[in-house]
Amino acid sequence: MCPKCKSDESVIKRGFYRRPSDQKKVQRYRCKSCKISFSEQTFAIDYRQQKRWFNQSCFLTLCSGVSQRRTAYIFHVVPRTIARRVKKFGEICEENLAKYRKKREKVNEVQLDELESFIHTKLKPVTIPIAVEKKTRKVLAVSIGNIGAKGYLKKISLQKYGRRPSERMSALKGLVRDLQTCVAAKARIGSDKCPIYPKLIRESFPDASHYTCKGSRGAIVGLGELKKTVFDPIFTLNHTYAMFRDNLKTLSRRTWATAKRKDRLLHLLNIYAWFHNLWLDRNRAKPRLEIFDA
């Protein structure tokens, strides 16, 4: 398919070329309609990359509790190279999650809640709504939005950075909008007893049943996400949150590997969400970063 005019019939082969980085033979094409030339490499994950040999290892390392700087050190590259990979991988994983939601069968039971982290400093907190399928523990959607600081940090945050508009509702609405493509109309949706969830779920899923459970004190293990209770009704969700915190260095508590930009943190969230689903799909085999075919 032509990347410009999206035509299939007017595309013809136009020889080969040797890729300089690894001497691989790559097929060239030409579109007779819009007169542009391209190759099969144009649609690949490693398009225009010189050091494509460590892409899969980089993907696994970023999802294994390793910071970006340490990843750069391990693979003997500069941190800027890893930052570019994070952006590229994040865009691919976000698109893969969207295709996955459209392709899969309708989900009958979902759990959703919010994880809190921060950008650069604790004076700039963010909320991270995540939705998980209860039966398979797969992540269905993830979002992010700025929120105001709380407690004694609120006054300091106002003095230093001014009033930051809250994006909590827009992040939650975006998450619920994504869920409409993969959640059944009469599904069971679980959450904690946050007062804004019932109205939000009722507007998007009027026929769904919404059950809530009271939040309890976090345990020492599980980075505080797992609870000190005998039975946790939303254990699937809290367990997934604990895995996010453990496997993404920027979400770990008491870490100096903090995200500096909200969009880059969202890229990391999408990367781990897709890795998490691959890990569950392939029975804990080694997941590979590939473009998902819807």
Secondary structure, 3 states (H helix, E strand, C coil): CCCCCCCCCCEEEEEEEECCCCCCEEEEEEECCCCCEEEHHHHCCCCCCCCHHHHHHHHHHHCCCCCHHHHHHHCCCCHHHHHHHHHHHHHHHHHHHHHHHHHCCCEEEEEEEEEEEECCCCCCEEEEEEEEECCCCCEEEECCEECCCCCCHHHHHHHHHCCCCCCHHHHHHHHHHHHCCCEEEEEEEEEECCCCHHHHHHHHCCCCEEEEECCCCECCHHHHCCECCCCCCCHHHHHHHHHHHHHCHHHCCCCCCCCCCHHHHHHHHHHHHHHHHHHHHCCCCCCCCCCCCC
